[in-house]
């Protein structure tokens, strides 16, 4: 029997154009020509390869995120390096701050040390006990410092994040105040106030009293110590302790 002359109209899967085939040619027929069949299969292979190599949704890499966490032994060498580099590039230079950290580590048990990580250690902040002595009594709080950030990472908010994270911890522990000796334009943005507002001074000879600031967690206790002197740990240097009992 001869092949029937009735053709069936189809649509090409590649170019979309109509074409015809005899019924006996329908099996596996999807394309109007061998060229269209080849082009379609090539496009499918490229699509499959692209879908399987598509990068995951953009996420901030751990190395880019800033993490503030408690200091650990593994970070001590990095913290010393950060301290030296940070203060060496500062206006006043390095004046033994790294050595001070070493002394405080070995002698002060109540210190709070935090490290900032951006893939690796890039900043550090330290809090140590400070006592205010006055004729009306004595009150223990914490003192902020040293604070250091690697020069290449400064002016990126790392120091600010260290201060904010650091202040949260003494406040949560019920510590009544935190002192700092530093530049007013920087520390007042975090809630520090001139110590003179509470009638409190520091005991460092030759250091302007205007550089002492206090972050108050309990104003009632602070105002009751009017005329008091804030004394840091002896490792910070000689201080006037005439009111210490």
DANORZI-V313952 format. One record per pair of residues at least 12 apart in sequence whose ideal C-beta (glycine too) atoms are under 10 Angstrom apart, sorted by the first residue. I is the first residue (numbers start at 1). GAP is how many residues later the second one is. Records with the same first field share a line. If there is no record, write none. Layout:
I = GAP + GAP
This chain:
3 = 19 + 20 + 21 + 22
4 = 18 + 19 + 20
5 = 17
6 = 14 + 16 + 17
7 = 12 + 13 + 14 + 15 + 16 + 18
8 = 12 + 13 + 14 + 15 + 17 + 18 + 21
9 = 12
10 = 15 + 16 + 19 + 20 + 21 + 22
11 = 19 + 20 + 21
12 = 17 + 18 + 19 + 20 + 21 + 24 + 25 + 28
13 = 16 + 17 + 18 + 19 + 23 + 24 + 27
14 = 16 + 17 + 18 + 19 + 21 + 22 + 23 + 24 + 25 + 26 + 27 + 28 + 29 + 30
15 = 16 + 17 + 18 + 20 + 21 + 24 + 25
16 = 16 + 20
17 = 14 + 15 + 16 + 19
18 = 14
19 = 12 + 13 + 14 + 17
20 = 12
61 = 58
62 = 55 + 56 + 57
63 = 54 + 55 + 56 + 57
64 = 54 + 55
65 = 52 + 53 + 54
66 = 50 + 51 + 52 + 53 + 56 + 57 + 87 + 90 + 91 + 92 + 95 + 96 + 99
67 = 48 + 49 + 50 + 51 + 52 + 94 + 98
68 = 46 + 47 + 48 + 49 + 55 + 56 + 57 + 90 + 93 + 94 + 95 + 96 + 97 + 98 + 100
69 = 45 + 46 + 47 + 48 + 96
70 = 42 + 43 + 44 + 45 + 99
71 = 30 + 34 + 40 + 41 + 42 + 43 + 44 + 50 + 53 + 54 + 55
72 = 41 + 43
73 = 32
74 = 41 + 47
75 = 38 + 40 + 42 + 45 + 46 + 49
76 = 25 + 26 + 29 + 37 + 39 + 45 + 48
77 = 44
78 = 37 + 39 + 42 + 43 + 44 + 46 + 72
79 = 19 + 22 + 26 + 34 + 36 + 42 + 44 + 45 + 46 + 47 + 67 + 69
80 = 17 + 18 + 19 + 21 + 22 + 44 + 68
81 = 17 + 40 + 43 + 67 + 69
82 = 16 + 33 + 34 + 39 + 40 + 41 + 42 + 64 + 66 + 67 + 68 + 69 + 71
83 = 13 + 14 + 15 + 16 + 17 + 18 + 19 + 41 + 43 + 63 + 64 + 65 + 66 + 67
84 = 13 + 14 + 15 + 64
85 = 13 + 63 + 64 + 65 + 66 + 67
86 = 12 + 36 + 37 + 38 + 60 + 61 + 62 + 63 + 64 + 65 + 67 + 68 + 73
87 = 59 + 61
88 = 63
89 = 61 + 62 + 63 + 65
90 = 58 + 61 + 64
91 = 92
94 = 54
96 = 141
97 = 29 + 48 + 49 + 50 + 51
98 = 48 + 50
99 = 136
100 = 26 + 28 + 45 + 46 + 133 + 135 + 136 + 137
101 = 12 + 23 + 25 + 45 + 47 + 134
102 = 133
103 = 130 + 131 + 132 + 133
104 = 22 + 24 + 42 + 129 + 131 + 132
105 = 21 + 130
106 = 129
107 = 21 + 126 + 127 + 128
108 = 18 + 20 + 21 + 125 + 126 + 127
109 = 20
110 = 17 + 18 + 19 + 30 + 32 + 123
111 = 15 + 16 + 17 + 18 + 31 + 32 + 122
112 = 13 + 14 + 15 + 16 + 17 + 30 + 32 + 54 + 57 + 58 + 61 + 63 + 66
113 = 12 + 13 + 14 + 15 + 53
114 = 12 + 13 + 33 + 47 + 48 + 49 + 51 + 52 + 55
115 = 47
116 = 32 + 33 + 34 + 37 + 42 + 43 + 45 + 46 + 49
117 = 41
118 = 32 + 35 + 38 + 40
120 = 30
121 = 29
122 = 26 + 27 + 28 + 30 + 31 + 32 + 34 + 36
123 = 24 + 25 + 26 + 27 + 30 + 31 + 33 + 35 + 36 + 38 + 39
124 = 22 + 23 + 24 + 25 + 26 + 34 + 35 + 38
125 = 19 + 20 + 21 + 22 + 23 + 24 + 33 + 34 + 36 + 37 + 38 + 40 + 41 + 42
126 = 16 + 17 + 18 + 19 + 20 + 21 + 22 + 36 + 40
127 = 14 + 15 + 16 + 17 + 18 + 20 + 39 + 40 + 42 + 43 + 48 + 51 + 52 + 53
128 = 14 + 15 + 16 + 17 + 104 + 105 + 107 + 108
129 = 12 + 13 + 14 + 46 + 102 + 103 + 104
130 = 12 + 13 + 14 + 45 + 47 + 48 + 49 + 50 + 72 + 84 + 100 + 101 + 102 + 103 + 106
131 = 12 + 97 + 98 + 99 + 100 + 101 + 102 + 110 + 113 + 114
132 = 44 + 45 + 47 + 63 + 66 + 68 + 69 + 70 + 82 + 89 + 90 + 93 + 96 + 97 + 98 + 99 + 111
133 = 70 + 92 + 94 + 95 + 96 + 97 + 98 + 108 + 109 + 110 + 111 + 112
134 = 65 + 66 + 90 + 91 + 92 + 93 + 94 + 95 + 96 + 109
135 = 90 + 91 + 92 + 93 + 108
136 = 88 + 89 + 90 + 91 + 92
137 = 84 + 87 + 88 + 91 + 108
138 = 87 + 90 + 93 + 105 + 106 + 107
139 = 36 + 37 + 38 + 61 + 79 + 82 + 83 + 85 + 86 + 89 + 91
140 = 35 + 36 + 37
141 = 29 + 34 + 35 + 36 + 37 + 38 + 73 + 74 + 75 + 76 + 77 + 80 + 81 + 89
142 = 24 + 25 + 27 + 28 + 31 + 33 + 34 + 35 + 36 + 37 + 38 + 73 + 75
143 = 34 + 35 + 36 + 37 + 38 + 59 + 69 + 87 + 88 + 89 + 90 + 93
144 = 18 + 19 + 22 + 23 + 26 + 34 + 35 + 36 + 37 + 38 + 43 + 46 + 48 + 69 + 71
145 = 34 + 35 + 36 + 37 + 87 + 91
146 = 90
147 = 12 + 15 + 16 + 19 + 33 + 35 + 39 + 40
148 = 14
149 = 12 + 13
159 = 27
160 = 26 + 29 + 30
163 = 15 + 17 + 23 + 24 + 26 + 27 + 28 + 29 + 52
164 = 26 + 27
166 = 12 + 24
167 = 23 + 24 + 25 + 48 + 50
170 = 45 + 47
171 = 44 + 46 + 47
172 = 45
173 = 44
174 = 43 + 44
175 = 40 + 42 + 43
176 = 38 + 39 + 40 + 41 + 42 + 43 + 44 + 45 + 46 + 49
177 = 18 + 21 + 23 + 37 + 38 + 39 + 40 + 41 + 42 + 44 + 45 + 48 + 53
178 = 12 + 13 + 14 + 35 + 36 + 37 + 38 + 39
179 = 13 + 16 + 21 + 23 + 33 + 34 + 35 + 36 + 51 + 52 + 53
180 = 12 + 15 + 31 + 32 + 33 + 34 + 35
181 = 14 + 21 + 23 + 26 + 27 + 28 + 30 + 31 + 32 + 49 + 51 + 55
182 = 29 + 30 + 31
183 = 28 + 30
184 = 26 + 27 + 29
186 = 27
187 = 24 + 26 + 27 + 28
188 = 25
190 = 23 + 25
191 = 22 + 23 + 24 + 25 + 26
192 = 20 + 21 + 22 + 23 + 24
193 = 20 + 21 + 22 + 23 + 26 + 29
194 = 15 + 16 + 17 + 18 + 19 + 20
195 = 14 + 15 + 16 + 17 + 18 + 19 + 27 + 33 + 35
196 = 13 + 14 + 16 + 17 + 18
197 = 16 + 17 + 19 + 25 + 26
198 = 16 + 18 + 21 + 24 + 25 + 26 + 27 + 28 + 29 + 30 + 32
199 = 23 + 24 + 26 + 27 + 28 + 29
200 = 12 + 14 + 22 + 23 + 25 + 26 + 27 + 28 + 29 + 30
201 = 26 + 27 + 28 + 29 + 39 + 42
202 = 27 + 28 + 29 + 30 + 34 + 37 + 38
203 = 26 + 27 + 28 + 29 + 33 + 34 + 35 + 36 + 37 + 38 + 39 + 40 + 41
204 = 26 + 27 + 28 + 32 + 33 + 34 + 35 + 36
205 = 32 + 33 + 34 + 35
207 = 30 + 32
212 = 18
214 = 16
227 = 16
228 = 15
229 = 12 + 13 + 14 + 15
231 = 12 + 13
